[in-house]
Amino acid sequence: MDCRKLTDSEMIDMMRSASLRPSLHRLAVLRYIGNSHSHPSPDEVYRELSRENQSLSRSTVYNSIHALVEAGLVRELDIDAGGKHYDLAPQPRHGHFVCRKCGLIFDMPLPEGFAPMSAGGFMIDSIELYGRGLCPECASSPAESAV
């Protein structure tokens, strides 16, 4: 999976291609989600961006995320009951892994050739694949090795 950081120019081009006006707030939100690889929640995006711009409102962040989701640039991940998380949409297909101990969300590569298929008359346009368990760091911690 390509983990390089996107440039502001690339993100602005992505917004324009999606017919979305590239405002400074939208760019900041897209930059944070796209370059963090941490699958942040809206509150995490707000908390981080408001450190740099104290006049930024929570509703501006939420509205920017909504606009980016509607434009198809950001994917909403409904992984747990704790709320929504976000991921950059234009990436190779991948699933997600949620560590049950630390709560971090990781990209999980999918097998070569994995693709949604239609069955029984259903037309599947997306499949969300989530794994749960322990990440390598939590699995190797002394408390878990006794379990």
N, C-alpha and C positions, 0 to 999 in steps of 0.2 A: 504494500500500500504506500502511496506517495505521501510522505509526512513532511514535505517541505512547506515552509511558511509562504502563504500567498502575499503578494505585494498589494499595496493600496490600489495601484493601477489595475491589477487583475480583478480585484473585488469591485471596483467602480465599473469596469467593463461587464462583469457578471450582472450587476444591478441594471445597467443600461440595457443589456441583452434581454433581461426579464421585464423590461418596461417599468422599472422602478427607479424613481428619482434618487440619486445617491447623496442623501443629506449627510451631514457630519455625524449625526447620531446613529443613523443606519450603518454607516461605514464603521464606526467604533464598535457597534454591536456585532456586525459581521466579522470584523477583524478579531474580536475577542473569541467568538464561537469558533471561527475557522482556524485560528492559529493556536488555540489553547489545547485542543485534543483532550479536554477534560470532561466533555459532555455536560456543560454547566446548566444549572437551573436558572430561571429568570432572576431570582434573588442574588445568586452568585454573580451573574453578569452585572446587575445593578451595583452590588457592593464593590466590585472591582473597578468599574468605570467611574463610580461616584468619587473614588479616591482622587482621580485625576481632574474631575469636573464636578465640583461640589454643587453646582447649580442644576445638575442633571436630575430629573425627576424619575421616580419609579415608573410612572405611567408612560413616560417617553420611552423607557427601555422596553416595557411590555408592548407598546404600540409598534416599536421598531421590530421586535421579534415577530410579532404577528404579521407585519408587512413582509418580512423576509420569508416566513413560512408560506404565506399566500403566493409569493412570487416563485416558490420552489427552490429557493437558495439555501434554506435551512430546514432540516427535518426535525419534527417533534417526536421525541422518544417517550413513550408511556411505559417506562420500565418498572416502576414501583409505585406503591401507594403514597410515597413521599412527595410526589409532584412530577411535573414535566421536566425533561432535560432536553438539550438541543445539540444537534450535530450538523456539520456542513453537509448539504445535500449532494452537490456534484462531486462524488467520490466513487471509487470502485465499490461494488456491493460488498457489504460486510455485516456481520452480526455484532452483538454486544455481549460482554460478560460483566456481571455485577458481583463484586466480592461481598459476601454476606457478613464479613467482619468489619472491613474498613469502609465499605460503601462506595468505593471507587468504581467507575465504569470504564471498561477497556474495549477497544475495537477487537473483534474476533474475526480472523479471516474465514471465508467460506470455501468449501471444497471447489476445485476447478469444475466449471460447467454447471454449478448450482444455479438453478433458475426457477422462478415460479412457473407452475404449469396449470393448465385449466383441466378440471375434472368434473364429471357429472353435470355439465352445463354451467358451472361457475366460471366466471372470468376473473381470475385473480390478477390484480395489478400491483400488489405488494405483499411481501411476507416479512414479518418482523421476527427475527430469531434472537432470543436472549438465553444466555447460559448463566447459571448461578453457582456459586461455590466459593472457594478461597483463591485469591490471587497468589502468585508465587511468594511474595513477601509475607503475607499472613499465614500461608501454609507452612512456612519454615520457622515461624515464631515458636518459641518453647511452649507457650500455652496450648497451641494447637497440636503439637506433636504428642501430647499426653492424651488427646481425645481419641 
